[in-house]
Protein backbone atom coordinates (compact mmCIF):
# COMPACT_ATOMS: atom_id res chain seq x y z
CA UNK A 1 0.00 0.00 0.00
CA UNK A 2 1.32 3.41 -0.92
CA UNK A 3 1.13 6.42 1.35
CA UNK A 4 1.55 9.94 0.05
CA UNK A 5 2.52 12.93 2.15
CA UNK A 6 0.63 15.38 -0.05
CA UNK A 7 -1.60 15.65 -3.10
CA UNK A 8 1.47 16.69 -5.06
CA UNK A 9 3.13 13.37 -4.21
CA UNK A 10 -0.04 11.56 -5.24
CA UNK A 11 -0.19 13.27 -8.64
CA UNK A 12 3.56 12.74 -9.16
CA UNK A 13 3.09 8.97 -8.61
CA UNK A 14 6.61 8.41 -7.40
CA UNK A 15 8.15 9.73 -10.59
CA UNK A 16 5.91 7.67 -12.90
CA UNK A 17 3.24 10.33 -13.33
CA UNK A 18 3.46 10.54 -17.13
CA UNK A 19 3.09 6.78 -17.58
CA UNK A 20 0.34 6.43 -14.95
CA UNK A 21 -1.80 9.39 -16.00
CA UNK A 22 -1.27 8.81 -19.73
CA UNK A 23 -2.35 5.17 -19.32
CA UNK A 24 -5.34 6.21 -17.22
CA UNK A 25 -6.40 8.84 -19.76
CA UNK A 26 -5.93 6.54 -22.74
CA UNK A 27 -7.97 3.81 -21.06
CA UNK A 28 -10.75 6.27 -20.24
CA UNK A 29 -10.74 7.53 -23.83
CA UNK A 30 -10.99 3.96 -25.17
CA UNK A 31 -13.91 3.17 -22.87
CA UNK A 32 -15.73 6.34 -23.89
CA UNK A 33 -15.08 5.61 -27.57
CA UNK A 34 -16.34 2.02 -27.19
CA UNK A 35 -19.58 3.17 -25.56
CA UNK A 36 -20.09 5.70 -28.36
CA UNK A 37 -19.35 3.09 -31.06
CA UNK A 38 -21.72 0.58 -29.48
CA UNK A 39 -24.51 3.13 -29.40
CA UNK A 40 -23.91 3.98 -33.05
CA UNK A 41 -23.92 0.32 -34.09
CA UNK A 42 -27.12 -0.30 -32.11
CA UNK A 43 -28.79 2.70 -33.73
CA UNK A 44 -27.72 1.54 -37.18
CA UNK A 45 -28.92 -2.02 -36.52
CA UNK A 46 -32.29 -0.80 -35.27
CA UNK A 47 -32.66 1.40 -38.35
CA UNK A 48 -31.79 -1.53 -40.62
CA UNK A 49 -34.27 -3.78 -38.79
CA UNK A 50 -37.02 -1.18 -39.29
CA UNK A 51 -36.24 -0.96 -42.98
CA UNK A 52 -36.30 -4.74 -43.38
CA UNK A 53 -39.55 -5.01 -41.41
CA UNK A 54 -41.27 -2.59 -43.80
CA UNK A 55 -40.62 -4.81 -46.82
C-alpha positions as CSV (number, residue, x, y, z in Angstrom):
1,X,0.0,0.0,0.0
2,X,1.3,3.4,-0.9
3,X,1.1,6.4,1.4
4,X,1.5,9.9,0.1
5,X,2.5,12.9,2.1
6,X,0.6,15.4,-0.1
7,X,-1.6,15.7,-3.1
8,X,1.5,16.7,-5.1
9,X,3.1,13.4,-4.2
10,X,0.0,11.6,-5.2
11,X,-0.2,13.3,-8.6
12,X,3.6,12.7,-9.2
13,X,3.1,9.0,-8.6
14,X,6.6,8.4,-7.4
15,X,8.1,9.7,-10.6
16,X,5.9,7.7,-12.9
17,X,3.2,10.3,-13.3
18,X,3.5,10.5,-17.1
19,X,3.1,6.8,-17.6
20,X,0.3,6.4,-14.9
21,X,-1.8,9.4,-16.0
22,X,-1.3,8.8,-19.7
23,X,-2.3,5.2,-19.3
24,X,-5.3,6.2,-17.2
25,X,-6.4,8.8,-19.8
26,X,-5.9,6.5,-22.7
27,X,-8.0,3.8,-21.1
28,X,-10.8,6.3,-20.2
29,X,-10.7,7.5,-23.8
30,X,-11.0,4.0,-25.2
31,X,-13.9,3.2,-22.9
32,X,-15.7,6.3,-23.9
33,X,-15.1,5.6,-27.6
34,X,-16.3,2.0,-27.2
35,X,-19.6,3.2,-25.6
36,X,-20.1,5.7,-28.4
37,X,-19.3,3.1,-31.1
38,X,-21.7,0.6,-29.5
39,X,-24.5,3.1,-29.4
40,X,-23.9,4.0,-33.1
41,X,-23.9,0.3,-34.1
42,X,-27.1,-0.3,-32.1
43,X,-28.8,2.7,-33.7
44,X,-27.7,1.5,-37.2
45,X,-28.9,-2.0,-36.5
46,X,-32.3,-0.8,-35.3
47,X,-32.7,1.4,-38.3
48,X,-31.8,-1.5,-40.6
49,X,-34.3,-3.8,-38.8
50,X,-37.0,-1.2,-39.3
51,X,-36.2,-1.0,-43.0
52,X,-36.3,-4.7,-43.4
53,X,-39.6,-5.0,-41.4
54,X,-41.3,-2.6,-43.8
55,X,-40.6,-4.8,-46.8
